[in-house]
């Protein structure tokens, strides 16, 4: 027997015209707004997070660094959110960090986060990374559950020197 809610949710996803592309300079302002709105929504707009990180306003420029990439999701040219990979300082060799993964509230629960993570993991593996690291916080429990389902495992402490002391959940996925 097919669960009606699951069927309708999957049907809605099939009808969406969602595209995933790399970040463009014109995306900066809207992505910063999506990120800060999501953090505010969950009460995670605190010091030591990307909410106060200056690079949040300049994602296109940040992701021009070698070994990094940022993907955005769109529906009929409307920006839904994004996720990126970054070779954060102090991480073990061949390890990158999944960063700044946030979605507009209208996009929640549609599988878009999973799509973005999958795209990031494919890129990471394709350019030779062996592990992907994540820092997050308990306030973002829905995102944490997506990370768990994507194969990320909990760590006892942080890796690297990201400067995000407001994050107290650390996870790692081996590719």
The 8 nearest C-alpha neighbors of each residue, nearest first, counted from 0:
[[1, 2, 3, 6, 5, 4, 7, 9],
 [2, 0, 3, 6, 5, 4, 7, 9],
 [1, 3, 5, 4, 6, 0, 7, 8],
 [2, 4, 6, 5, 7, 1, 8, 0],
 [5, 3, 7, 6, 2, 8, 9, 1],
 [4, 6, 8, 2, 3, 7, 9, 1],
 [5, 7, 3, 9, 4, 8, 10, 2],
 [8, 6, 10, 4, 9, 5, 3, 11],
 [7, 9, 5, 11, 10, 6, 4, 12],
 [10, 8, 12, 6, 11, 7, 5, 13],
 [9, 11, 7, 13, 12, 8, 6, 14],
 [12, 10, 8, 14, 9, 13, 7, 15],
 [13, 11, 9, 15, 14, 10, 8, 109],
 [12, 14, 10, 11, 15, 9, 16, 8],
 [15, 13, 11, 12, 10, 16, 9, 17],
 [16, 14, 12, 17, 13, 11, 74, 75],
 [17, 15, 74, 75, 18, 14, 73, 13],
 [18, 16, 74, 73, 15, 72, 19, 75],
 [17, 19, 73, 72, 16, 74, 20, 75],
 [18, 20, 72, 71, 70, 73, 17, 21],
 [21, 19, 70, 71, 18, 22, 72, 73],
 [22, 20, 70, 69, 71, 23, 19, 68],
 [21, 23, 69, 70, 71, 59, 26, 20],
 [22, 24, 25, 26, 59, 21, 27, 20],
 [25, 23, 59, 26, 27, 22, 60, 58],
 [24, 26, 23, 27, 28, 29, 22, 59],
 [27, 25, 24, 23, 29, 28, 30, 22],
 [28, 26, 30, 25, 29, 57, 58, 56],
 [27, 29, 31, 30, 26, 32, 56, 25],
 [28, 30, 32, 31, 26, 27, 33, 78],
 [29, 31, 33, 32, 27, 28, 26, 34],
 [32, 30, 34, 28, 56, 29, 33, 55],
 [31, 33, 29, 35, 30, 34, 36, 28],
 [34, 32, 30, 36, 31, 103, 35, 37],
 [35, 33, 31, 37, 32, 101, 36, 30],
 [34, 36, 38, 32, 37, 50, 33, 39],
 [37, 35, 39, 33, 38, 34, 32, 40],
 [38, 36, 40, 34, 39, 35, 33, 41],
 [37, 39, 43, 44, 35, 41, 40, 36],
 [38, 40, 42, 44, 36, 37, 41, 43],
 [41, 39, 37, 38, 42, 36, 43, 44],
 [42, 40, 38, 39, 43, 138, 37, 139],
 [43, 41, 39, 44, 40, 38, 138, 45],
 [42, 44, 38, 41, 45, 39, 138, 40],
 [45, 43, 38, 39, 50, 42, 46, 35],
 [44, 46, 43, 48, 47, 50, 165, 51],
 [47, 45, 48, 51, 165, 44, 50, 164],
 [46, 48, 165, 163, 164, 45, 162, 51],
 [49, 47, 163, 50, 165, 46, 51, 45],
 [48, 50, 52, 51, 55, 47, 163, 99],
 [51, 49, 48, 35, 44, 52, 45, 38],
 [52, 50, 49, 48, 46, 53, 47, 45],
 [51, 53, 49, 54, 50, 55, 48, 47],
 [54, 52, 55, 56, 51, 57, 49, 50],
 [53, 55, 57, 56, 52, 58, 61, 49],
 [56, 54, 53, 57, 31, 52, 58, 49],
 [55, 57, 54, 31, 27, 53, 58, 28],
 [58, 56, 54, 60, 55, 59, 27, 61],
 [57, 59, 61, 60, 55, 27, 62, 56],
 [58, 60, 24, 62, 61, 57, 22, 23],
 [59, 61, 58, 62, 57, 63, 24, 64],
 [62, 60, 58, 59, 63, 57, 64, 54],
 [61, 63, 64, 59, 68, 60, 67, 58],
 [62, 64, 60, 61, 65, 59, 67, 68],
 [65, 63, 62, 67, 66, 61, 60, 85],
 [64, 66, 67, 63, 62, 86, 68, 85],
 [67, 65, 86, 64, 85, 68, 126, 84],
 [68, 66, 85, 84, 62, 65, 64, 86],
 [69, 67, 84, 83, 62, 70, 85, 66],
 [68, 70, 83, 22, 21, 82, 62, 84],
 [71, 69, 21, 81, 20, 82, 22, 83],
 [72, 70, 81, 20, 19, 80, 22, 21],
 [71, 73, 19, 79, 80, 18, 81, 78],
 [74, 72, 78, 77, 18, 79, 17, 76],
 [73, 75, 17, 77, 16, 76, 18, 78],
 [74, 76, 77, 16, 73, 17, 18, 78],
 [75, 77, 74, 73, 78, 18, 17, 72],
 [78, 76, 74, 73, 75, 79, 72, 17],
 [77, 79, 73, 80, 72, 76, 74, 71],
 [80, 78, 103, 73, 72, 102, 106, 77],
 [81, 79, 102, 101, 72, 71, 103, 78],
 [80, 82, 71, 70, 100, 101, 72, 102],
 [83, 81, 100, 99, 70, 69, 98, 115],
 [82, 84, 69, 98, 68, 97, 70, 99],
 [83, 85, 97, 67, 68, 96, 98, 95],
 [84, 86, 67, 96, 95, 87, 83, 97],
 [87, 85, 95, 96, 66, 67, 88, 94],
 [88, 86, 85, 90, 96, 161, 95, 89],
 [89, 87, 160, 90, 159, 161, 86, 91],
 [88, 90, 159, 160, 87, 91, 158, 161],
 [89, 91, 159, 88, 158, 94, 87, 92],
 [92, 90, 94, 93, 89, 159, 158, 95],
 [93, 91, 94, 90, 128, 95, 129, 89],
 [92, 94, 128, 129, 91, 130, 95, 127],
 [95, 93, 130, 92, 128, 91, 131, 129],
 [96, 94, 86, 131, 85, 132, 84, 87],
 [95, 97, 132, 85, 131, 84, 133, 98],
 [98, 96, 84, 133, 83, 132, 131, 85],
 [99, 97, 83, 100, 84, 96, 82, 85],
 [98, 100, 82, 101, 83, 97, 81, 49],
 [101, 99, 82, 81, 98, 83, 102, 97],
 [100, 102, 34, 80, 81, 99, 82, 37],
 [103, 101, 80, 79, 106, 104, 81, 33],
 [102, 104, 79, 106, 105, 33, 80, 101],
 [105, 103, 106, 107, 102, 37, 79, 33],
 [106, 104, 103, 107, 79, 102, 108, 109],
 [107, 105, 104, 103, 109, 102, 79, 108],
 [108, 106, 104, 109, 105, 102, 103, 111],
 [107, 109, 110, 106, 111, 112, 105, 8],
 [110, 108, 111, 107, 106, 12, 8, 112],
 [109, 111, 113, 112, 108, 114, 107, 12],
 [112, 110, 114, 113, 109, 115, 106, 72],
 [113, 111, 115, 114, 110, 116, 102, 145],
 [112, 114, 116, 110, 111, 115, 117, 145],
 [115, 113, 111, 117, 112, 116, 118, 110],
 [116, 114, 118, 112, 117, 113, 82, 119],
 [115, 117, 119, 113, 118, 114, 120, 112],
 [116, 118, 120, 114, 119, 115, 113, 121],
 [117, 119, 115, 121, 116, 120, 114, 122],
 [120, 118, 116, 122, 117, 121, 123, 115],
 [119, 121, 123, 117, 122, 118, 116, 124],
 [122, 120, 118, 124, 119, 123, 125, 117],
 [121, 123, 125, 119, 120, 124, 118, 126],
 [124, 122, 120, 128, 125, 121, 126, 119],
 [123, 125, 127, 121, 128, 122, 126, 120],
 [126, 124, 122, 123, 127, 121, 128, 120],
 [127, 125, 123, 124, 128, 122, 66, 121],
 [126, 128, 124, 125, 129, 123, 93, 122],
 [127, 129, 93, 123, 124, 94, 130, 126],
 [128, 130, 174, 93, 173, 94, 127, 124],
 [131, 129, 173, 94, 172, 174, 128, 132],
 [130, 132, 95, 172, 96, 94, 171, 97],
 [131, 133, 171, 96, 170, 97, 95, 172],
 [134, 132, 170, 97, 96, 169, 171, 135],
 [135, 133, 169, 168, 166, 170, 132, 167],
 [134, 136, 166, 168, 167, 133, 169, 137],
 [135, 137, 166, 168, 167, 138, 139, 134],
 [136, 138, 139, 140, 168, 135, 167, 143],
 [139, 137, 136, 140, 41, 43, 42, 141],
 [140, 138, 137, 142, 141, 136, 143, 41],
 [139, 141, 143, 142, 137, 138, 144, 136],
 [142, 140, 144, 143, 139, 145, 138, 146],
 [141, 143, 145, 140, 144, 139, 146, 112],
 [142, 144, 140, 146, 141, 145, 147, 139],
 [143, 145, 147, 141, 146, 142, 148, 140],
 [146, 144, 142, 148, 143, 147, 149, 141],
 [147, 145, 149, 143, 144, 148, 151, 142],
 [148, 146, 144, 151, 150, 149, 145, 143],
 [149, 147, 145, 150, 146, 144, 151, 143],
 [150, 148, 146, 147, 151, 145, 113, 116],
 [149, 151, 147, 148, 172, 152, 146, 173],
 [152, 150, 172, 147, 171, 146, 170, 149],
 [153, 151, 170, 171, 172, 150, 147, 154],
 [154, 152, 170, 169, 171, 155, 151, 168],
 [153, 155, 170, 169, 156, 152, 171, 157],
 [156, 154, 153, 169, 157, 168, 170, 167],
 [157, 155, 154, 169, 158, 168, 167, 153],
 [156, 158, 169, 159, 155, 154, 134, 167],
 [159, 157, 90, 156, 160, 89, 91, 132],
 [158, 160, 89, 90, 88, 161, 157, 87],
 [159, 161, 89, 88, 162, 158, 87, 90],
 [160, 162, 163, 159, 87, 88, 164, 89],
 [161, 163, 160, 164, 47, 48, 165, 159],
 [164, 162, 47, 48, 165, 161, 166, 49],
 [163, 165, 47, 166, 162, 48, 167, 46],
 [166, 164, 47, 48, 163, 46, 167, 45],
 [167, 165, 136, 135, 164, 134, 168, 163],
 [166, 168, 136, 135, 169, 165, 134, 164],
 [169, 167, 135, 136, 134, 166, 170, 137],
 [170, 168, 134, 154, 133, 157, 153, 156],
 [169, 171, 153, 133, 152, 154, 151, 132],
 [172, 170, 132, 151, 152, 131, 133, 153],
 [173, 171, 151, 131, 130, 150, 152, 174],
 [174, 172, 130, 129, 131, 171, 151, 150],
 [173, 129, 130, 172, 124, 131, 128, 120]]
